[in-house]
Each structure stands twice: as structure tokens, then as C-alpha cells.
Amino acid sequence: MASSTQSSDRYIMGSPFRGLFVVINNEVFENAPRRKGTEKDTGRLKATFEQLGFNVKVYDNKSTIEMLQIMAEAKDLSEDYDCLGVAILSHGIEDKIYGVARDDVRPLDAVLGPLKDTKKGIPKLILIQACRGENLDDGHLVPEDHDASSNSKAEDKAIRVPIESDFLYHFSTSPGYYSFRNATNGSVFIQKLCDVFDEFIKSNVEIDVVKSMIQVNRRVAEDYESFVANPKDKAFHKKKQMPSFVCMLRKELFLKKQT
């Protein structure tokens, strides 16, 4: 039964600035390898989300303490917007994210913690481009399609909601796995995500964000395979990558090119 308190099945997107989008771009670390190519991801995200009506703010090379401060500021600024987006481009391990300072690692949930205290129930789109472990995916063969049914093989009124609600997290890889990035072209995850969104923007068609996440997953999973020429790194050659997302949205989230 539908709730009588819900005025719409969609999040409202009516403000002059549709959203605030924060990019934390960590490239140079005190005691971790440089993340070459990350500037390509930053540029694509900025161009894509500005077309969608977001005010994009980019922060380069931040410690986890500075990242916490940025999240707190974003929470306060989000009161003037209909949507909040955050992209963290950094090194990571399991459920933790790295800052640029020496031995600077903190649980991702803690870094994003301030965002859970927003006063408005606006959608929060979180993109994480970072490793979540060291496992490598060899991939395996599956039929292109399978039909189980055949033999073929082929908000007017305030409501009380959980603090975890209204979040949509999209991770570049699955828990425990490595996330690939190219020093020249950027990361496969961010590039494919912007490709999908840009196609809708070019066609002036609104984006069903959750369905688009599935398209991103498919393109990365099916189109990408790592290539490593250096024999010393042959363990990273011909590997696959599977993004994953976690949806705690209460409504449908649609975005469209800002005219």
C-alpha cells in the first residue's frame, strides 16, 4: 500500500541549481603511488554534471581530516539544492579510503558520516573510484541471454525516515577487488559512467539514475579487460572489473540536462 504522506514517487528537482557535486581528487600521496590519469576522471565528471545543472566543486589532494571537513561543508551547502553528489577518487582498501597524508586511512563510512545529518531528505549520489581489496577477477564465460520461461539458452508533510535513507552509492568495483585506472585515459568506471550520462544529455532525455547504474555495470563488466604490456605486471593482464551499487533511495531519481 502506498504511503499517504508521499506526494510524489520522484525526488523533486526544481531549484535553479539542481545540485551540488563535490569531487575529491587525490593524486599525489606522501607514501603511496601517484594516481596517474585521475585528472581525466575529474574533467569528465565536471563536464557531465555541470550539464546536468550541478554546481561542481573540485578539491585536490586532501587528507581524510580535510575530507571530513569538506563533507561537513557540503552538508550545510546542500540545504540550497535538490540533490547532492560526491565523487571520491583515491586509493582504497576494503571499506576504507586513503587521504594523501602519511599512513592516512579512514573508514569510508566515517568520511561520509556528516552527510547523514542533512535536514532535507534530498537524494545523495556517492561515486567511489578506489580499490576495495587486492583480488583480481579472471572473468568467466556465460550465455549472452537466458530465458527461464523457455527452453532457450540464449514531501508536503514531514515524515520520520532512517538517517541512512536517500543515499545511492556506486562503487567502481566489488568488495575485495582491485579497481583499474589508466594513466592516459583515466579509470574505466568513471569514464563509462560519464559515457552513459553524456548519451542521455546529448539526446536531451532524462536519466533514470538507478537504471543507468545498471548500464554502467554492464559496460564495465562486458567491454573492459585490462591490458598490461610489462611482463613484471602480468598478474594484472586480461582481468575484468565489476562495479557495484547500493541503493537506499526512497524515491525514483531522475536527472536531465539543464537548459
Buried (B, 14 or more C-beta within 10 A) or exposed (E): EEEEEEEEEEBEBEEEEBBBBBBBBBBEBEEBEEBEBBBBBBBBBBEBBEBBBBBBBBBBBBBBEBBBBBBBBBBEBBEEBBBBBBBBBBBBBEEBBBBBBEEBBBEBEBBBBBBBEBEEBBBBBBBBBBBBBEEBBEBEEEEEEEEEEEEEEEBEEEEEEEEEBBBBBBBBBBEEBBBBBBEEEBBBBBBBBBBBBBEBBEEEEBBBBBEBBEBBBEBBBEEBBBEBEEEEEEEBBEBBBBBBBEEBBBBBBBBBBBE
